[in-house]
Amino acid sequence: MLLSTGCIGLTSESEADTKAPAEEFRTVVDSRGVSVQVPAKIERVVTVSDALVEGTMFALGVEDKIVGIGSSCIPMDFEYSYPLDDGSFVNGTGGRDVVKVLAPRVAEQPAVIKSGTAMNYETLATLDPDVVILRIGCCAIQNKVDENTIQTIETIESLGFPVVVLYSPNCYEQPKPATISEEIEILGRVFDKEEDAKRIGSYLESQVALVEERTRDIPESEKSTVMSFGLSPIERKNGAAGNAHGLKTTEGYIIENIAHAKNAFRGDGRMPVSTEQVLAMDSDVIVLCTSRGYHTPGELYDATYYAPLRELSAVRNRRVYSLPWSPCNCAMRLEHPIDVMVIAKAAYPERFADIDLGEWLLDFYKNVYGVDEDTAKALRSAQWMDWCVESGE
């Protein structure tokens, strides 16, 4: 069942410690294959995730049940800044997790755990949740075999709270966006919203399939080369130009198996790369992901510290694009088809000329979250995707 050592594989059954009649509960099989007994009527939920669980709960209409979170990113407002050759700076503000836009109340809930901290069991006990939903691969619970994670789950269960565990794509040997549909279906079973969950998953899959169908017949000799590049300031501080995503990453899977382009970086995982390595790859297209901050094409084009990369083909030809801002981009969430569409349009603009990305984004948010036009525009802005409107992409 589990495809790699990336996530823990507990096999014991988890049951709520209660004397209530059995009909007041339902059994949900989580990503571990563990049968978890949850109340039939759930009123109080603690989530440990960076918006996949919370966003799905909003889409299912049950976000009001969240009484505690396990994320540093959902409550935060974000900004970016980079220097130009003339000494001035380009600054951006207004970046937010989609959940903060959709459900500000969720962002105000107490945090039981944050990135780099241990679970606060006292806070958790005070919140008295009916169920704890924990996603392996978020920033608070990393995607690796970790005795601390196993102990965290066991301790929560010992307090009498059922734990539903989800595996993000990063938990598998080959990270694939399609596994997100499995996570959504599990959440649908938790909240007795299975039909709604299937609808959401089917829509996400349809948008990915649209890209796959349009690009699958491209001959090997005509495939664009694409580099997924993280302009991490930490990597620059350590002497690298940034980091690149290899073949066994979700970004790498999208590039090669969905957009049917060539990943310029042939390593397996995400790795630091030097200026010389980036110049040697000289890909046709560069897509910039969240990497210790949001990064615009302008940063690679114009930031003083990237002057050595201005001879790259993608820079000279203005074929650098930004993926949507995803705070704590440790694992993919409901917005992953946006990444797919941006990469595909960047690699093969002629095959997607009929798709106006700005309008497609609004339709995407409406279909996934059931929001109106104004909220959809607010989500597009919060993910710093208004560039596609300004550029006419």
LINSUL-V185453 format. One record per pair of residues at least 6 apart in sequence whose C-alpha atoms are under 8 Angstrom apart, sorted by the first residue. I is the first residue (numbers start at 1). GAP is how many residues later the second one is. If there is no record, write none. Layout:
i->[I,I]
gap->[GAP,GAP]
This chain:
i->[2,2,2,3,3,3,4,4,4,5,5,5,5,6,6,6,6,6,6,6,7,7,7,7,7,7,7,8,8,8,8,8,9,10,10,10,11,11,11,12,13,13,13,14,14,14,14,14,14,14,15,15,15,15,15,16,16,16,16,16,16,16,17,17,23,24,24,24,25,25,25,25,25,26,26,26,26,27,27,27,27,28,28,28,28,28,28,28,29,29,29,30,30,30,30,30,31,31,31,31,31,32,32,32,36,36,36,37,38,38,38,38,39,39,42,42,42,42,43,43,43,44,44,44,44,44,44,44,45,45,45,45,45,45,45,45,45,46,46,46,46,46,46,46,46,46,46,47,47,47,47,47,47,47,47,47,48,48,48,48,48,48,48,48,48,48,48,49,49,49,49,49,49,49,49,50,50,50,50,50,50,50,50,50,51,51,51,51,51,52,52,52,53,53,53,54,54,55,55,55,55,56,56,56,57,57,58,58,58,59,59,59,60,60,60,60,62,63,63,64,66,66,67,67,67,67,67,68,68,68,68,68,68,68,69,69,69,69,69,69,70,70,70,70,70,71,71,71,71,71,71,72,72,72,73,73,73,74,74,74,74,74,74,75,75,75,75,76,76,77,77,77,78,78,78,78,79,79,79,79,79,79,80,80,80,80,80,80,81,81,81,81,82,82,82,82,82,83,83,83,83,83,84,84,84,84,85,85,85,94,94,95,95,95,95,95,96,96,96,97,97,97,97,98,98,98,99,99,100,100,101,101,101,102,112,112,112,112,112,113,113,113,114,114,115,115,115,116,117,119,121,125,128,129,130,130,131,131,131,131,132,132,132,132,133,133,133,133,134,134,134,134,135,135,135,135,135,136,136,136,136,136,136,136,137,137,137,137,137,137,137,137,137,138,138,138,138,139,139,141,143,143,144,153,156,156,157,166,167,168,168,168,168,168,169,169,169,169,169,169,169,169,170,170,170,173,174,174,174,174,175,175,175,175,176,176,176,177,177,177,178,180,180,180,180,181,181,181,181,184,184,184,184,185,185,185,185,187,187,188,188,188,188,188,200,203,203,204,204,204,207,208,208,208,208,209,211,211,211,211,211,212,212,212,212,214,215,215,215,215,216,216,216,218,223,223,223,224,224,224,224,224,224,224,225,225,225,225,225,225,225,225,226,226,226,226,226,226,226,226,226,226,226,227,227,227,227,227,227,227,227,227,228,228,228,228,228,228,228,228,228,229,229,229,229,229,229,229,229,230,230,230,230,230,230,230,230,231,231,231,231,231,231,231,231,232,232,232,232,232,233,233,234,235,235,235,235,236,239,240,240,240,240,241,241,241,241,241,241,242,242,242,243,243,243,243,244,244,244,244,244,245,245,245,245,245,245,245,245,246,246,246,246,246,246,246,246,246,247,247,247,247,247,247,247,248,248,248,249,249,249,252,254,254,254,255,255,255,255,255,256,256,258,259,259,259,259,261,264,264,264,265,275,275,278,279,279,279,282,282,282,283,283,283,284,284,284,284,285,285,285,285,285,286,286,286,286,287,287,287,287,287,288,288,288,288,288,288,288,289,289,289,289,289,290,290,290,290,290,290,290,291,292,293,294,295,296,296,297,297,297,299,300,300,300,300,301,301,301,309,310,314,319,320,321,321,322,322,323,323,323,323,323,324,324,324,324,324,325,325,325,325,326,338,344,345,345,345,356,356,357,357,357,358,358,358,358,358,358,361,361,362,362,362,362,363,365,365,365,366,366,366,380]
gap->[7,30,170,168,169,170,167,168,169,139,140,166,167,137,138,139,164,165,166,167,129,136,137,138,160,164,165,24,136,137,138,142,23,22,23,24,21,22,23,22,21,22,23,20,21,22,23,143,148,149,20,21,22,23,147,20,21,22,141,144,145,146,143,144,17,15,16,17,12,13,14,15,16,11,12,13,14,8,9,10,11,7,8,9,10,158,161,162,6,7,157,6,134,135,136,156,134,135,136,152,155,133,134,135,126,127,128,125,92,93,124,152,91,92,23,88,89,149,22,86,87,21,22,23,84,85,86,87,20,21,22,23,84,85,86,87,88,20,21,22,23,24,78,83,85,86,87,6,7,19,21,22,23,85,86,87,21,22,23,65,84,85,86,87,90,92,93,20,21,22,85,86,89,90,91,20,21,22,23,24,88,89,277,278,23,46,47,48,282,280,281,282,80,82,134,9,45,8,43,44,279,128,131,278,6,130,44,45,311,309,310,311,128,133,136,137,129,40,43,42,40,43,39,42,43,60,62,38,41,42,43,44,56,59,37,40,41,42,43,44,41,42,43,44,70,40,42,43,44,68,69,39,42,43,24,254,255,22,23,25,26,33,253,22,25,32,33,20,21,17,18,19,15,16,17,18,12,13,14,15,16,215,11,12,13,213,214,215,8,9,10,11,7,8,9,217,221,6,7,220,221,222,6,218,219,220,217,218,219,287,288,230,286,287,288,289,231,286,287,229,230,285,286,281,284,285,7,8,6,7,277,278,281,273,7,8,9,11,12,6,7,27,25,26,24,25,26,24,23,33,35,34,33,32,31,32,30,31,32,33,29,30,31,32,30,31,32,33,29,30,31,32,6,30,31,32,33,6,7,29,30,31,32,35,6,7,30,31,32,33,34,193,194,30,190,192,193,189,191,8,27,28,27,10,6,7,6,17,16,11,12,15,163,164,6,7,8,10,11,81,162,163,79,80,161,75,74,75,76,79,73,74,75,78,74,77,78,73,155,159,27,21,152,153,154,17,20,21,24,13,14,16,17,9,12,13,16,6,10,6,7,8,9,10,168,164,165,130,133,164,130,50,129,132,133,49,47,48,129,130,133,45,46,47,48,137,43,44,45,136,42,43,44,42,37,38,39,37,38,59,60,61,123,124,36,37,38,39,58,59,60,122,29,35,36,37,38,57,58,59,60,61,121,17,18,36,37,38,56,58,59,60,16,17,23,24,35,58,59,60,61,13,14,15,16,57,58,59,60,12,13,14,58,59,60,61,65,10,11,12,57,58,60,61,64,10,11,59,60,61,9,59,58,6,7,8,37,6,35,32,33,34,35,31,32,33,34,37,65,30,31,32,27,28,29,30,21,26,27,28,29,6,7,20,22,23,24,25,26,6,17,19,20,21,22,23,24,25,6,16,18,19,20,21,22,19,20,21,19,20,21,11,6,86,89,6,7,8,88,89,6,7,82,81,84,85,88,86,17,18,19,16,33,34,31,30,32,33,30,31,32,29,30,31,29,30,35,63,29,34,35,61,62,28,33,34,35,33,34,35,36,56,7,8,9,32,33,34,35,6,33,34,35,36,33,34,35,36,37,38,39,38,36,34,31,27,25,26,23,24,25,7,6,9,10,15,6,9,14,6,6,6,27,26,21,25,20,63,15,16,19,20,62,14,15,59,60,61,57,58,59,60,57,23,8,6,7,8,36,37,31,32,36,27,28,30,31,34,35,15,19,11,14,15,18,13,6,11,14,6,7,10,6]
